[in-house]
Protein backbone atom coordinates (compact mmCIF):
# COMPACT_ATOMS: atom_id res chain seq x y z
CA UNK A 1 0.00 0.00 0.00
CA UNK A 2 1.51 3.33 -0.99
CA UNK A 3 -1.09 5.81 0.15
CA UNK A 4 -4.20 6.01 2.29
CA UNK A 5 -7.49 6.93 0.66
CA UNK A 6 -9.21 7.54 4.00
CA UNK A 7 -8.27 8.60 7.52
CA UNK A 8 -8.90 5.57 9.69
CA UNK A 9 -9.97 6.26 13.29
CA UNK A 10 -9.20 3.77 15.98
CA UNK A 11 -10.94 2.93 19.23
CA UNK A 12 -8.88 1.37 21.96
CA UNK A 13 -10.16 -0.79 24.79
CA UNK A 14 -8.10 -2.33 27.57
CA UNK A 15 -9.68 -5.74 28.17
CA UNK A 16 -7.52 -7.14 30.96
CA UNK A 17 -4.12 -5.99 29.94
CA UNK A 18 -1.36 -5.02 32.37
CA UNK A 19 -1.15 -1.52 30.78
CA UNK A 20 2.09 -2.28 29.01
CA UNK A 21 0.50 -2.54 25.56
CA UNK A 22 -1.92 0.32 26.29
CA UNK A 23 0.81 2.82 26.99
CA UNK A 24 2.65 1.63 23.88
CA UNK A 25 -0.50 2.31 21.82
CA UNK A 26 -0.61 5.81 23.28
CA UNK A 27 3.12 6.16 22.56
CA UNK A 28 2.29 5.55 18.86
CA UNK A 29 0.20 8.73 18.87
CA UNK A 30 2.94 10.93 20.31
CA UNK A 31 5.78 12.78 18.54
CA UNK A 32 8.28 9.90 18.41
CA UNK A 33 6.05 7.63 16.30
CA UNK A 34 3.26 10.06 15.46
CA UNK A 35 0.66 8.01 13.58
CA UNK A 36 -1.57 11.07 13.51
CA UNK A 37 0.36 12.22 10.46
CA UNK A 38 -1.40 9.38 8.58
CA UNK A 39 -4.75 10.69 9.78
CA UNK A 40 -5.08 8.00 12.43
CA UNK A 41 -6.88 9.37 15.48
CA UNK A 42 -7.75 7.66 18.73
CA UNK A 43 -11.45 8.25 19.29
CA UNK A 44 -13.58 7.41 22.30
CA UNK A 45 -16.76 6.84 20.35
CA UNK A 46 -17.37 3.38 18.80
CA UNK A 47 -19.71 4.90 16.20
CA UNK A 48 -16.82 6.99 14.84
CA UNK A 49 -14.29 4.19 14.68
CA UNK A 50 -13.03 2.00 11.84
CA UNK A 51 -10.44 -0.05 13.70
CA UNK A 52 -10.98 -1.70 17.07
CA UNK A 53 -7.70 -2.12 18.94
CA UNK A 54 -7.96 -4.49 21.90
CA UNK A 55 -5.28 -5.27 24.46
CA UNK A 56 -5.50 -7.99 27.07
CA UNK A 57 -7.70 -11.04 27.22
CA UNK A 58 -11.35 -11.73 27.91
CA UNK A 59 -12.71 -12.07 31.41
CA UNK A 60 -16.16 -12.18 32.95
CA UNK A 61 -16.52 -8.45 33.56
CA UNK A 62 -15.40 -7.15 30.19
CA UNK A 63 -16.89 -9.58 27.64
CA UNK A 64 -20.09 -7.57 27.48
CA UNK A 65 -18.19 -4.31 27.01
CA UNK A 66 -16.08 -5.69 24.15
CA UNK A 67 -19.18 -7.07 22.47
CA UNK A 68 -21.03 -3.76 22.83
CA UNK A 69 -18.17 -1.79 21.31
CA UNK A 70 -17.82 -4.23 18.42
CA UNK A 71 -21.54 -4.29 17.65
CA UNK A 72 -21.80 -0.51 17.77
CA UNK A 73 -19.02 0.08 15.23
CA UNK A 74 -20.25 0.73 11.69
CA UNK A 75 -19.17 -1.48 8.76
CA UNK A 76 -16.54 -1.93 7.42
CA UNK A 77 -14.59 -2.62 10.62
CA UNK A 78 -11.37 -4.36 11.51
CA UNK A 79 -10.24 -5.81 14.84
CA UNK A 80 -6.58 -5.71 15.87
CA UNK A 81 -5.51 -7.79 18.88
CA UNK A 82 -2.42 -6.13 20.36
CA UNK A 83 -0.07 -8.11 22.56
CA UNK A 84 0.19 -11.76 23.38
CA UNK A 85 -2.58 -11.52 26.02
CA UNK A 86 -5.08 -10.39 23.38
CA UNK A 87 -3.86 -13.10 20.99
CA UNK A 88 -3.96 -16.07 23.34
CA UNK A 89 -3.96 -15.08 27.00
CA UNK A 90 -0.17 -14.88 27.32
CA UNK A 91 1.41 -15.40 30.71
CA UNK A 92 -2.01 -15.11 32.29
CA UNK A 93 -3.68 -17.87 30.25
CA UNK A 94 -3.83 -20.14 33.31
CA UNK A 95 -5.39 -17.54 35.60
CA UNK A 96 -8.89 -18.32 36.82
CA UNK A 97 -10.40 -15.13 35.48
CA UNK A 98 -8.89 -15.30 31.99
CA UNK A 99 -10.97 -16.98 29.31
CA UNK A 100 -8.38 -16.65 26.53
CA UNK A 101 -7.75 -14.47 23.48
CA UNK A 102 -10.13 -11.92 22.02
CA UNK A 103 -10.91 -14.25 19.09
CA UNK A 104 -13.03 -16.37 21.42
CA UNK A 105 -15.58 -13.57 21.44
CA UNK A 106 -15.24 -11.42 18.31
CA UNK A 107 -13.60 -12.09 14.91
CA UNK A 108 -9.99 -10.83 14.90
CA UNK A 109 -8.30 -9.72 11.66
CA UNK A 110 -4.76 -8.87 12.78
CA UNK A 111 -2.68 -10.34 15.61
CA UNK A 112 0.20 -8.22 16.93
CA UNK A 113 2.73 -10.22 18.97
CA UNK A 114 4.88 -9.04 21.84
CA UNK A 115 4.87 -8.58 25.60
CA UNK A 116 4.60 -5.69 25.66
CA UNK A 117 4.04 -5.13 21.93
CA UNK A 118 6.52 -2.57 20.59
CA UNK A 119 5.18 0.63 18.97
CA UNK A 120 6.79 -0.43 15.66
CA UNK A 121 4.89 -3.72 15.60
CA UNK A 122 1.66 -2.01 16.65
CA UNK A 123 2.02 0.44 13.73
CA UNK A 124 2.78 -2.49 11.44
CA UNK A 125 -0.39 -4.21 12.67
CA UNK A 126 -2.51 -1.11 12.12
CA UNK A 127 -1.12 -0.68 8.60
CA UNK A 128 -1.97 -4.32 7.82
CA UNK A 129 -5.44 -3.62 9.20
CA UNK A 130 -5.79 -0.68 6.80
CA UNK A 131 -5.32 -3.02 3.84
CA UNK A 132 -7.98 -5.35 5.19
CA UNK A 133 -10.27 -2.38 5.82
CA UNK A 134 -9.95 -1.25 2.17
CA UNK A 135 -10.65 -4.77 0.99
CA UNK A 136 -13.75 -5.01 3.17
CA UNK A 137 -14.91 -1.65 1.88
CA UNK A 138 -14.59 -2.59 -1.79
CA UNK A 139 -16.21 -5.99 -1.26
CA UNK A 140 -18.94 -4.46 0.92
CA UNK A 141 -18.48 -7.03 3.68
CA UNK A 142 -21.04 -7.09 6.47
CA UNK A 143 -19.68 -8.06 9.88
CA UNK A 144 -21.85 -10.31 12.03
CA UNK A 145 -23.60 -9.08 15.16
CA UNK A 146 -21.84 -10.80 18.02
CA UNK A 147 -23.93 -12.37 20.73
CA UNK A 148 -22.34 -14.02 23.69
CA UNK A 149 -23.86 -17.45 23.42
CA UNK A 150 -20.77 -18.90 25.06
CA UNK A 151 -21.63 -17.23 28.33
CA UNK A 152 -23.93 -19.99 29.57
CA UNK A 153 -21.14 -22.55 29.29
CA UNK A 154 -18.29 -20.30 30.33
CA UNK A 155 -17.03 -22.37 33.27
CA UNK A 156 -15.84 -25.02 30.79
CA UNK A 157 -13.87 -22.47 28.81
CA UNK A 158 -11.78 -21.43 31.77
CA UNK A 159 -8.47 -22.96 32.61
CA UNK A 160 -8.49 -25.65 35.24
CA UNK A 161 -7.59 -24.88 38.81
CA UNK A 162 -9.47 -21.59 39.15
CA UNK A 163 -11.28 -20.29 42.20
CA UNK A 164 -13.61 -22.96 43.49
CA UNK B 1 -35.26 18.91 46.33
CA UNK B 2 -33.64 18.55 42.93
CA UNK B 3 -34.21 15.29 41.17
CA UNK B 4 -31.24 12.93 41.37
CA UNK B 5 -29.93 11.24 38.26
CA UNK B 6 -27.18 8.66 37.86
CA UNK B 7 -24.61 9.03 35.10
CA UNK B 8 -22.23 6.18 34.31
CA UNK B 9 -18.56 7.11 33.82
CA UNK B 10 -16.54 4.35 32.12
CA UNK B 11 -15.52 1.56 31.76
CA UNK B 12 -14.76 2.70 28.21
CA UNK B 13 -14.21 6.45 28.41
CA UNK B 14 -12.09 8.83 26.31
CA UNK B 15 -9.98 10.13 29.21
CA UNK B 16 -9.30 6.72 30.71
CA UNK B 17 -6.84 4.44 28.97
CA UNK B 18 -8.00 1.78 31.40
CA UNK B 19 -11.43 0.63 32.48
CA UNK B 20 -12.73 2.08 35.72
CA UNK B 21 -16.46 2.37 36.24
CA UNK B 22 -17.98 5.10 38.39
CA UNK B 23 -21.69 5.67 38.90
CA UNK B 24 -22.04 9.40 39.49
CA UNK B 25 -25.20 10.47 41.31
CA UNK B 26 -25.96 14.03 40.23
CA UNK B 27 -28.16 16.84 41.42
CA UNK B 28 -28.13 19.22 38.46
CA UNK B 29 -24.40 19.50 37.72
CA UNK B 30 -23.22 18.64 41.22
CA UNK B 31 -21.91 15.19 42.09
CA UNK B 32 -23.53 14.10 45.36
CA UNK B 33 -22.45 10.47 45.47
CA UNK B 34 -20.05 8.15 43.70
CA UNK B 35 -20.25 4.38 43.50
CA UNK B 36 -17.05 2.84 42.10
CA UNK B 37 -17.04 -0.58 40.43
CA UNK B 38 -13.78 -2.35 39.74
CA UNK B 39 -12.97 -5.77 38.32
CA UNK B 40 -12.75 -5.14 34.58
CA UNK B 41 -9.10 -6.12 34.36
CA UNK B 42 -8.97 -8.65 37.17
CA UNK B 43 -6.90 -11.64 36.06
CA UNK B 44 -6.32 -13.44 39.34
CA UNK B 45 -2.57 -13.72 38.94
CA UNK B 46 -1.87 -14.13 42.66
CA UNK B 47 -3.12 -17.69 42.41
CA UNK B 48 -0.53 -18.48 39.73
CA UNK B 49 2.11 -18.87 42.48
CA UNK B 50 0.76 -22.38 42.86
CA UNK B 51 1.70 -23.20 39.27
CA UNK B 52 4.94 -21.27 38.76
CA UNK B 53 8.21 -21.68 40.59
CA UNK B 54 9.18 -18.74 42.77
CA UNK B 55 12.01 -17.78 40.39
CA UNK B 56 9.73 -17.83 37.32
CA UNK B 57 7.04 -15.90 39.11
CA UNK B 58 9.19 -12.73 38.97
CA UNK B 59 8.00 -12.30 35.37
CA UNK B 60 4.36 -12.57 36.42
CA UNK B 61 4.89 -10.16 39.34
CA UNK B 62 6.41 -7.72 36.88
CA UNK B 63 3.32 -7.93 34.68
CA UNK B 64 0.95 -6.87 37.46
CA UNK B 65 1.22 -3.51 35.79
CA UNK B 66 3.05 -2.24 32.74
CA UNK B 67 3.79 1.20 34.14
CA UNK B 68 5.21 0.28 37.55
CA UNK B 69 6.55 -3.01 36.18
CA UNK B 70 10.13 -2.74 37.40
CA UNK B 71 9.21 -1.76 40.95
CA UNK B 72 6.75 -4.65 41.21
CA UNK B 73 9.47 -7.14 40.32
CA UNK B 74 11.87 -5.41 42.69
CA UNK B 75 9.38 -5.60 45.57
CA UNK B 76 8.72 -9.26 44.94
CA UNK B 77 12.37 -10.34 44.74
CA UNK B 78 13.19 -8.19 47.75
CA UNK B 79 10.63 -10.15 49.76
CA UNK B 80 12.03 -13.49 48.60
CA UNK B 81 15.58 -12.37 49.40
CA UNK B 82 14.53 -11.30 52.89
CA UNK B 83 12.90 -14.66 53.59
CA UNK B 84 15.95 -16.55 52.33
CA UNK B 85 18.36 -14.19 54.10
CA UNK B 86 20.29 -13.28 50.95
CA UNK B 87 22.72 -10.37 50.94
CA UNK B 88 22.77 -9.34 47.30
CA UNK B 89 25.78 -7.51 45.79
CA UNK B 90 25.80 -3.78 46.40
CA UNK B 91 26.10 -2.94 42.70
CA UNK B 92 22.82 -4.76 42.09
CA UNK B 93 21.11 -2.71 44.80
CA UNK B 94 22.28 0.50 43.15
CA UNK B 95 21.22 -0.65 39.69
CA UNK B 96 17.77 -1.55 41.01
CA UNK B 97 17.48 1.89 42.57
CA UNK B 98 18.52 3.58 39.32
CA UNK B 99 16.02 1.62 37.23
CA UNK B 100 13.32 2.16 39.87
CA UNK B 101 13.79 5.90 39.65
CA UNK B 102 13.80 5.77 35.85
CA UNK B 103 10.42 4.00 36.10
CA UNK B 104 9.17 6.75 38.36
CA UNK B 105 10.29 9.37 35.86
CA UNK B 106 8.57 7.64 32.96
CA UNK B 107 5.43 7.07 35.00
CA UNK B 108 5.21 10.70 36.14
CA UNK B 109 5.77 11.98 32.60
CA UNK B 110 3.12 9.59 31.34
CA UNK B 111 0.73 10.88 33.99
CA UNK B 112 1.58 14.50 33.19
CA UNK B 113 0.66 13.86 29.56
CA UNK B 114 -2.60 12.09 30.30
CA UNK B 115 -3.55 14.69 32.86
CA UNK B 116 -2.92 17.56 30.46
CA UNK B 117 -4.88 15.67 27.81
CA UNK B 118 -7.83 15.30 30.19
CA UNK B 119 -8.10 19.07 30.40
CA UNK B 120 -7.54 19.64 26.71
CA UNK B 121 -3.92 20.82 26.96
CA UNK B 122 -2.80 18.78 23.96
CA UNK B 123 0.67 20.30 23.51
CA UNK B 124 1.76 19.40 27.05
CA UNK B 125 0.57 15.84 26.40
CA UNK B 126 2.71 15.62 23.28
CA UNK B 127 5.75 17.24 24.90
CA UNK B 128 5.60 15.13 28.06
CA UNK B 129 5.46 11.95 25.98
CA UNK B 130 8.28 13.19 23.78
CA UNK B 131 10.49 13.60 26.87
CA UNK B 132 9.35 10.22 28.13
CA UNK B 133 10.82 8.58 25.03
CA UNK B 134 14.34 9.61 26.19
CA UNK B 135 13.75 7.76 29.47
CA UNK B 136 12.44 4.71 27.63
CA UNK B 137 15.47 4.77 25.32
CA UNK B 138 17.78 4.66 28.33
CA UNK B 139 15.73 1.89 29.92
CA UNK B 140 15.76 -0.10 26.70
CA UNK B 141 19.47 0.26 26.07
CA UNK B 142 20.34 -0.82 29.62
CA UNK B 143 17.71 -3.49 30.32
CA UNK B 144 16.47 -4.58 26.90
CA UNK B 145 12.82 -3.67 27.42
CA UNK B 146 10.86 -0.46 27.05
CA UNK B 147 8.00 -0.94 29.47
CA UNK B 148 8.48 -4.49 30.73
CA UNK B 149 12.16 -4.83 31.62
CA UNK B 150 12.48 -8.38 32.92
CA UNK B 151 15.84 -7.54 34.46
CA UNK B 152 15.25 -8.30 38.14
CA UNK B 153 15.91 -11.78 39.47
CA UNK B 154 16.19 -13.42 42.83
CA UNK B 155 19.76 -12.71 43.95
CA UNK B 156 20.49 -9.60 41.89
CA UNK B 157 19.89 -8.30 38.39
CA UNK B 158 20.39 -9.89 34.98
CA UNK B 159 22.35 -7.12 33.30
CA UNK B 160 25.24 -4.89 34.24
CA UNK B 161 25.64 -1.36 32.91
CA UNK B 162 29.01 -0.23 31.56
CA UNK B 163 30.58 2.88 33.16
CA UNK B 164 30.54 4.69 29.78
CA UNK B 165 26.81 4.14 29.53
CA UNK B 166 26.32 5.47 33.06
CA UNK B 167 28.16 8.67 32.07
CA UNK B 168 25.98 8.97 28.99
CA UNK B 169 22.89 8.58 31.17
CA UNK B 170 24.11 11.42 33.39
CA UNK B 171 24.41 13.69 30.36
CA UNK B 172 20.94 12.68 29.18
CA UNK B 173 19.48 13.50 32.59
CA UNK B 174 21.04 16.96 32.54
CA UNK B 175 19.27 17.71 29.24
CA UNK B 176 16.08 16.23 30.56
CA UNK B 177 16.21 18.39 33.68
CA UNK B 178 16.49 21.49 31.53
CA UNK B 179 13.54 20.52 29.31
CA UNK B 180 11.45 19.44 32.31
CA UNK B 181 11.97 22.85 33.86
CA UNK B 182 10.52 24.52 30.80
CA UNK B 183 7.58 22.12 30.69
CA UNK B 184 6.83 22.55 34.39
CA UNK B 185 6.94 26.32 34.12
CA UNK B 186 4.28 26.17 31.45
CA UNK B 187 2.23 23.59 33.26
CA UNK B 188 2.33 24.78 36.86
CA UNK B 189 2.30 28.53 36.39
CA UNK B 190 -0.22 28.84 33.58
CA UNK B 191 -3.15 30.99 34.55
CA UNK B 192 -5.90 28.76 33.19
CA UNK B 193 -4.23 25.67 34.65
CA UNK B 194 -4.30 27.27 38.08
CA UNK B 195 -7.89 28.28 37.55
CA UNK B 196 -8.90 24.71 36.75
CA UNK B 197 -6.86 23.02 39.48
CA UNK B 198 -6.70 25.26 42.54
CA UNK B 199 -9.31 24.36 45.13
CA UNK B 200 -10.68 21.53 42.95
CA UNK B 201 -10.92 18.17 44.68
CA UNK B 202 -9.75 19.10 48.14
CA UNK B 203 -8.58 16.40 50.56
CA UNK B 204 -7.71 17.48 54.10
CA UNK B 205 -4.73 15.82 55.75
CA UNK B 206 -7.00 14.19 58.38
CA UNK B 207 -9.15 12.68 55.61
CA UNK B 208 -6.08 11.57 53.70
CA UNK B 209 -4.78 9.82 56.82
CA UNK B 210 -8.12 8.30 57.83
CA UNK B 211 -8.90 7.01 54.33
CA UNK B 212 -5.46 5.53 53.86
CA UNK B 213 -4.18 7.70 51.03
CA UNK B 214 -0.66 6.88 49.85
CA UNK B 215 1.94 8.38 47.55
CA UNK B 216 1.50 11.78 45.90
CA UNK B 217 -2.18 11.80 46.94
CA UNK B 218 -1.12 11.75 50.61
CA UNK B 219 1.90 13.99 50.09
CA UNK B 220 -0.26 16.58 48.32
CA UNK B 221 -2.32 16.80 51.51
CA UNK B 222 0.67 17.44 53.74
CA UNK B 223 1.45 13.88 54.89
CA UNK B 224 5.14 13.05 54.52
CA UNK B 225 4.67 9.36 53.72
CA UNK B 226 7.43 7.99 51.52
CA UNK B 227 8.57 4.38 51.86
CA UNK B 228 11.89 5.22 50.19
CA UNK B 229 12.86 6.73 53.54
CA UNK B 230 12.95 3.23 55.05
CA UNK B 231 16.14 2.79 53.03
CA UNK B 232 15.38 -0.26 50.88
CA UNK B 233 17.67 -0.84 47.91
CA UNK B 234 20.35 1.84 47.95
CA UNK B 235 18.08 4.55 49.35
CA UNK B 236 19.77 4.21 52.76
CA UNK B 237 22.94 5.70 51.26
CA UNK B 238 21.27 8.49 49.29
CA UNK B 239 20.29 11.95 50.49
CA UNK B 240 16.81 12.95 49.56
CA UNK B 241 13.70 14.45 51.09
CA UNK B 242 10.14 13.53 50.16
CA UNK B 243 8.24 16.27 48.36
CA UNK B 244 5.31 17.52 50.42
CA UNK B 245 2.67 20.11 49.49
CA UNK B 246 0.00 21.39 51.83
CA UNK B 247 -2.75 22.53 49.49
CA UNK B 248 -4.62 19.20 49.38
CA UNK B 249 -6.20 20.10 46.02
CA UNK B 250 -5.54 18.86 42.48
CA UNK B 251 -2.90 21.55 42.02
CA UNK B 252 -0.95 20.33 45.06
CA UNK B 253 -0.99 16.74 43.80
CA UNK B 254 0.29 17.93 40.42
CA UNK B 255 3.01 19.98 42.06
CA UNK B 256 4.15 16.97 44.11
CA UNK B 257 4.60 14.85 40.99
CA UNK B 258 6.23 17.66 39.06
CA UNK B 259 8.80 18.23 41.82
CA UNK B 260 9.32 14.52 42.39
CA UNK B 261 10.69 14.18 38.89
CA UNK B 262 13.60 16.44 39.90
CA UNK B 263 14.11 14.42 43.10
CA UNK B 264 14.29 11.26 40.98
CA UNK B 265 16.87 12.83 38.66
CA UNK B 266 18.88 13.84 41.71
CA UNK B 267 18.68 10.33 43.19
CA UNK B 268 19.85 8.74 39.93
CA UNK B 269 22.77 11.18 39.73
CA UNK B 270 23.82 10.38 43.29
CA UNK B 271 23.54 6.63 42.57
CA UNK B 272 25.66 6.88 39.43
CA UNK B 273 28.35 8.78 41.33
CA UNK B 274 28.39 6.32 44.25
CA UNK B 275 27.86 2.99 42.46
CA UNK B 276 30.57 0.47 43.48
CA UNK B 277 32.21 -2.07 41.17
CA UNK B 278 31.60 -5.77 41.57
CA UNK B 279 29.28 -8.56 40.52
CA UNK B 280 25.59 -7.92 39.93
CA UNK B 281 24.15 -11.29 40.88
CA UNK B 282 24.76 -14.29 43.10
CA UNK B 283 23.95 -17.97 43.01
CA UNK B 284 20.74 -18.87 44.77
CA UNK B 285 19.91 -22.36 45.99
CA UNK B 286 16.99 -23.66 48.00
CA UNK B 287 13.55 -22.19 48.33
CA UNK B 288 11.94 -19.61 50.61
CA UNK B 289 10.50 -20.86 53.89
CA UNK B 290 8.66 -18.20 55.87
CA UNK B 291 6.67 -15.06 55.26
CA UNK B 292 7.47 -11.42 54.62
CA UNK B 293 5.77 -8.09 53.94
CA UNK B 294 7.83 -6.34 51.31
CA UNK B 295 7.20 -2.59 50.94
CA UNK B 296 8.43 -0.14 48.35
CA UNK B 297 7.44 3.25 47.02
CA UNK B 298 5.89 3.16 43.58
CA UNK B 299 5.17 6.22 41.46
CA UNK B 300 1.62 6.09 42.84
CA UNK B 301 2.47 5.30 46.45
CA UNK B 302 3.29 2.46 48.76
CA UNK B 303 2.98 -1.09 47.44
CA UNK B 304 3.00 -4.13 49.71
CA UNK B 305 3.77 -7.66 48.54
CA UNK B 306 2.95 -10.34 51.08
CA UNK B 307 4.90 -13.51 50.34
CA UNK B 308 4.61 -16.83 52.11
CA UNK B 309 6.62 -19.93 51.27
CA UNK B 310 6.93 -23.37 52.85
CA UNK B 311 10.36 -24.47 51.63
CA UNK B 312 9.05 -25.81 48.32
CA UNK B 313 9.60 -24.40 44.82
CA UNK B 314 6.08 -22.99 44.71
CA UNK B 315 5.00 -20.28 47.11
CA UNK B 316 1.93 -20.79 49.29
CA UNK B 317 0.54 -17.29 49.03
CA UNK B 318 1.29 -14.04 47.29
CA UNK B 319 -0.84 -11.03 47.99
CA UNK B 320 -0.41 -7.51 46.67
CA UNK B 321 -1.84 -4.29 48.02
CA UNK B 322 -1.40 -1.66 45.39
CA UNK B 323 -1.45 2.13 45.80
CA UNK B 324 -4.39 2.78 43.48
CA UNK B 325 -6.55 0.36 45.42
CA UNK B 326 -6.02 2.30 48.64
CA UNK B 327 -6.45 5.60 46.82
CA UNK B 328 -9.99 4.76 45.66
CA UNK B 329 -11.72 5.67 48.99
CA UNK B 330 -9.99 9.11 48.97
CA UNK B 331 -11.06 9.47 45.32
CA UNK B 332 -14.71 8.92 46.26
CA UNK B 333 -14.41 11.61 48.94
CA UNK B 334 -12.73 13.98 46.48
CA UNK B 335 -15.48 13.60 43.92
CA UNK B 336 -18.37 14.28 46.27
CA UNK B 337 -19.49 17.86 45.85
CA UNK B 338 -17.57 18.60 42.66
CA UNK B 339 -18.96 19.66 39.30
CA UNK B 340 -19.55 17.01 36.64
CA UNK B 341 -17.09 18.74 34.29
CA UNK B 342 -14.30 18.42 36.87
CA UNK B 343 -14.67 14.64 37.26
CA UNK B 344 -12.03 13.63 34.66
CA UNK B 345 -9.47 16.03 36.14
CA UNK B 346 -10.03 14.81 39.70
CA UNK B 347 -9.96 11.14 38.70
CA UNK B 348 -6.64 11.63 36.92
CA UNK B 349 -5.22 13.75 39.74
CA UNK B 350 -4.80 10.59 41.86
CA UNK B 351 -3.09 8.93 38.87
CA UNK B 352 -5.20 5.77 38.81
CA UNK B 353 -3.54 2.60 37.60
CA UNK B 354 -6.28 0.05 37.24
CA UNK B 355 -3.99 -2.73 36.03
CA UNK B 356 -2.31 -2.63 39.44
CA UNK B 357 -5.47 -2.15 41.46
CA UNK B 358 -7.27 -5.21 40.12
CA UNK B 359 -4.41 -7.52 39.18
Interface residues (C-beta under 8 A of the other chain):
Chain A: X12 X13 X14 X15 X16 X17 X18 X19 X20 X21 X22 X23 X24 X26 X27 X30 X31 X32 X43 X44 X45 X46 X56 X57 X59 X61 X62 X65 X69 X91 X92 X94 X95 X96 X97 X98 X115 X116 X118 X161 X162 X163
Chain B: X11 X12 X13 X14 X17 X18 X19 X39 X40 X41 X42 X43 X44 X45 X47 X48 X50 X51 X59 X60 X63 X64 X65 X66 X67 X69 X110 X113 X114 X125 X126 X127 X129 X130 X132 X133 X136 X145 X146 X147 X148 X353 X354 X355
